[in-house]
Amino acid sequence: PIPPLLLHMDDYLGNEQRKIWETTELSQGVQVLATYYGFASMSYADVVRELAYGDTYESWLTSEWWKETKHVLSFEREIHPGMGMHIASTWVTAYNLLNLASTFCSLPTPYRPQSIEDYEAGLWGLPDLKLDAKQAKGKPHNHPRGLPPKLTKDLLLEDVTSLWKNSAAKEGPTISCSHKGSLRGDQDSGGDGRTLRIKCPFSWVSGLSLQQNNQTWIQQYFQQQASVWNGWKLSDDGDKIGFVPTPLDGRNSVDRNTTQMMLDFSFSQQIRSVTVFFMKSYGDKWENSKLSAKVWRLATTGGSESSRRLLEERHMPGSHDKKTSEMYTEEIILNEPVSAGEKVQLEATLVGGQMFKIMGLAICS
């Protein structure tokens, strides 16, 4: 299938963080990823940064940071800009799309020989090749199919080629990175009659689309998948939808270790990873916040469950030192895949503090 056109827009100027360096950390990381993976990245923030820093009292290109209370100005947290920013960012996007298209369409397209032996002297003023150039050692080849290996701080130069080749060899031509549906991924048929296998047969991320923000839809779907549901509710506190612990039986506080949910899934393909999207926040309510996530494999024999095996367990802190509320991800790579038709079970239990927010879940091959 044709890969999607991925465009990243950096529109963040602050002020979740007060230190300017910290406000640019995400955009710096994205630039590295854009260069490495080869996707387009544009920045509204860079376009207006000089104007914004030169006058932090303006509120047309940024947010209204300075607010007056009883004739006293104070610098307040405000990350949602107004109409001016949205108009300007639309023009930034349009310009970059036009620049992308015009640059690509203006590239020269001379005859490209299939091999150096087909080299045609005189074309575009090119000279004859020497014999040693035709038989040169170490000539470059096309890079392997698909994306390069996952970029981590431990990826070595001497390993990148072999890892990329191995990944290309393992990834079959029937893998599709996109799928229809939001909360449930369904198999789709390609134009040639082949079945395209979905990379992540289940995914839900808060705020990703209008359907994925439909609270009735989310609540019903998750409770349908649950074999255990104790002490969790769907909340949109702070306009950020997610599952949070709630006191049981009229109690005033959350009962840790019994605030638990178990979700059961079964797919017609192997499952190799589970990713949890969750919030980290700050303040007394989030003190010592911690979630235990366990992934189980439920084997079946003759249509009934015959064994339950723990594949991985992770503990995720729900608080951090920053005075921000941000979404984080925790990818859990299973130590053995769950076979097609077997159940994969996710167990989530509050083991620390009184608050945690689960904001998404992806189950992938």
Order of alpha helices (4+ residues) and beta strands (2+ residues): beta-alpha-alpha-beta-alpha-beta-beta-alpha-alpha-alpha-beta-beta-beta-beta-alpha-beta-beta-beta-beta-beta-beta-beta-beta-beta-beta
